[in-house]
């Protein structure tokens, strides 16, 4: 009986492992931080400086615009409207493909359109049947190999 | 052993459910044919070329005499529809009408005989309005992600299933068979 139980457990673990690979992952070591070479560091600093400069410029533009408004001067927006500073409160467009939105969407069956893929007709049924048959046969073989123990179990 | 028994029972139950659904579809089709109500049950989609019918309801009958295939085609290619029989892909025209009519089924059930399909085979479709004879003109095997279905101006019947037919696991390819009406 113990053998059968052990075999069933091994089979279960084998089947489960294929489905839940991520759940039996051991400790994942943190990737070692490799110090960049001097050139990379210099480049990073350069980029940081660029961003600082950009931030400063944006601030300058806002300041100029606000100053123009306060002085009741009409800024010449006709020639270059795109240069007007974008207010910081501009709303960021919401992503529609968030997990919540996706889960709220009803399950759709594929519909025909030009260039569509062939419908997914793949099933796991043959695999399930084969796996079941193999496991069942393995179990039967394991039982037959130890008939004495099985008899004792029946008597007990 | 217990797990194996469960797996076998599960797959057996799935096959049994498919057989029951198939019988139900056949019965329903026979009723529809007798009452000549098949055409009345469908409504043409406004502004489109496709047809609207309730998912799972029988829309046609498909025969391939050489392969002994005789199935009732149901609307839609969802899991429930494909359990009952080959599914007519929603949005495609009905067999015999101008355009591409797409019918799909599982390789391990209704379209198992499609593995033996060859160019030149005769396919027969029946809808409420009539019977059309087709001849298979092209058979292709494409990857699952490939754009395999296209609109056409003339009547085309496209049969699709998974490929290879005998394959354990999720089959990676698709069998695309196209047929044109015989004159």
Contacts between the chains, C-beta under 8 A, distances in Angstrom:
chain1	res1	chain2	res2	distance
A	4	B	1	6.7
A	7	B	1	7.7
A	8	B	1	6.5
A	8	B	2	5.9
A	8	B	3	6.3
A	11	B	3	5.5
A	11	B	4	7.6
A	12	B	3	5.9
A	15	B	3	6.8
A	109	B	55	7.0
A	109	B	76	5.3
A	109	B	77	5.8
A	109	B	78	4.0
A	109	B	81	7.6
A	109	B	90	6.6
A	110	B	77	6.0
A	110	B	89	6.9
A	111	B	89	7.0
A	111	B	90	4.9
A	111	B	91	4.1
A	112	B	50	6.8
A	112	B	89	4.6
A	112	B	90	6.7
A	112	B	91	3.6
A	112	B	92	3.8
A	112	B	100	7.3
A	112	B	102	5.6
A	112	B	149	6.3
A	113	B	91	6.4
A	113	B	149	8.0
A	113	B	151	7.8
A	114	B	149	7.8
A	114	B	150	5.5
A	114	B	151	4.5
A	115	B	147	4.0
A	115	B	149	7.3
A	115	B	150	6.5
A	116	B	89	8.0
A	116	B	147	6.7
A	116	B	148	7.5
A	116	B	149	4.5
A	117	B	144	6.7
A	117	B	145	6.2
A	117	B	146	6.8
A	117	B	147	6.3
A	117	B	148	6.2
A	117	B	149	7.3
A	117	B	174	7.8
A	118	B	104	6.7
A	118	B	142	7.2
A	118	B	144	7.2
A	118	B	148	4.6
A	118	B	149	6.4
A	118	B	160	4.1
A	118	B	174	4.0
A	118	B	176	6.1
A	119	B	77	4.0
A	119	B	87	7.1
A	119	B	89	6.3
A	119	B	102	7.8
A	119	B	104	4.3
A	119	B	160	6.4
A	120	B	144	7.1
A	121	B	77	7.6
A	121	B	82	6.5
A	121	B	104	5.4
A	121	B	105	6.3
A	121	B	106	5.1
A	121	B	107	6.5
A	121	B	111	7.6
A	121	B	160	7.1
A	121	B	161	5.4
A	121	B	162	4.9
A	121	B	174	7.8
A	122	B	107	7.9
A	122	B	144	7.6
A	122	B	162	4.7
A	122	B	170	4.4
A	122	B	171	4.9
A	123	B	106	5.6
A	123	B	108	6.2
A	123	B	162	8.0
A	123	B	170	8.0
A	124	B	169	7.1
A	124	B	170	6.7
A	125	B	11	5.5
A	125	B	14	5.8
A	125	B	15	7.5
A	125	B	106	7.9
A	125	B	108	5.7
A	126	B	108	5.4
A	126	B	167	7.4
A	126	B	168	5.4
A	126	B	169	7.9
A	127	B	168	4.9
A	127	B	169	5.2
A	128	B	7	5.3
A	128	B	10	6.2
A	128	B	11	4.6
A	128	B	14	8.0
A	129	B	7	7.2
A	129	B	8	6.5
A	129	B	11	4.1
A	129	B	12	8.0
A	130	B	168	5.7
A	131	B	4	7.4
A	131	B	7	5.4
A	132	B	3	7.7
A	132	B	4	4.7
A	132	B	5	7.1
A	132	B	6	7.2
A	132	B	7	2.8
A	132	B	8	3.7
A	132	B	9	7.8
A	132	B	10	7.3
A	132	B	11	6.2
A	133	B	4	6.8
A	133	B	8	6.3
A	134	B	4	6.8
A	135	B	1	6.6
A	135	B	3	5.2
A	135	B	4	2.7
A	135	B	5	7.9
A	135	B	7	6.5
A	136	B	1	5.8
A	136	B	4	3.4
A	136	B	5	5.7
A	136	B	8	6.1
A	137	B	4	7.4
A	138	B	1	7.2
A	138	B	4	7.1
A	139	B	1	2.3
A	139	B	2	7.5
A	139	B	4	6.0
A	140	B	1	6.7
A	142	B	1	7.5
A	143	B	1	7.4
